[in-house]
Amino acid sequence: MNRKVIYSLVAVAFLFFVTSLIVFLGSQREPETGTQAAPVEAQAEQALPPDRISVKAFYFSERSPVMQPVALELANSAVRADLYRQFVDLLIQEQDNHLAPVPPGLRLRTLYYVETRKMLVLDFNDKLITQFPGGTTAELEFIYFIVDNICFNFDEVKMVKFLVAGNEYSTLGGHIDFENPFYPDFRYLRVD
């Protein structure tokens, strides 16, 4: 074989390699239309109507010292704070056969998310102080009922801070420091 033929074959092989590489790399890029392939978890959620999302709430029961899971649905919203509010409002409502360790008449006044700290601040009405039954166990049950449920369902929330009527309180019932935010303690949950 002469050199011209060898150089031509090498050039053709090189061009074939480069073209194959470009096609391969181009197929690995994200679509440019703004749509991305949904992760497996999101695909599972899409089984619900687009206006509903599934959450797992955990409630106490008379037979178990840990909270038991209950599947619930929320109205979907593009505003994350609306989802937080719906979820907390649903948690503190009386539920059939599920015990929510909240004082009677408790309502969420407002909430806000502090993104830099990954902290959700919940501001409840004064019933949290005036109607709270007291005791270390009751304080811990209330705190981790709220904190664990929120942090389990909303991955971006790493801690929860409580306010009462817009104010910080040193304690709920005289036992647990209530001024600092709380991190979840999933030992209170029965996760299947």
C-alpha positions, 0 to 999 in steps of 0.5 A: 500500500502506498502512503496516500492510501494509508493517510486516506484510511487514517483520515477517514477513521479519524473523521468517523471517530470524531463524528461518533464522539460528537453524536454520543456526547450530543445524546447525553446532554439535557434537552434544551427545551427546558424539560428534563427527565423526571426522577423515579420519585417524581414519576411515581408522584405523577400517578396522582392527578397533577393538582394533588400530591401525596404526603406521609403524615405520622400520628401517635396511637394509643398502642404505640410509643412511635408515630404511625404513617398515614398516606394523605394528599395535598392540593399541589401548588407552585408556591412551596410555602402554600404546601407547608401551610396546608401540611401543618394545617392538616397535621393539627386538625383532629383526625379519626383514630389518629392522635395529634399531640396539639392543644385544642384551638391551636392554629398556625398564624403564619410561617416562613422559610429561611433558605440560608439556614434551611429552617422553617419558622412556624408561628402558632396562636397563643393556644400553644401556650395557654392550652398546653397540657404541660410535662416533658413528654407532652412537650417532646411529643408536640415538638417532634410531631411537628418537626419530624413530619415536616422534615420527613416530607420536605427534604429542603427543611432541616430544622423548625423554629417555633414562635407563639403569637409572633414571639419567642418563648423560653419553654412550652411547659417549663421543661424543654428549651423552646428558643432554639430551632429543632432538628428532626429525630426520626426515632419517633417515626415508624418508617416502613 
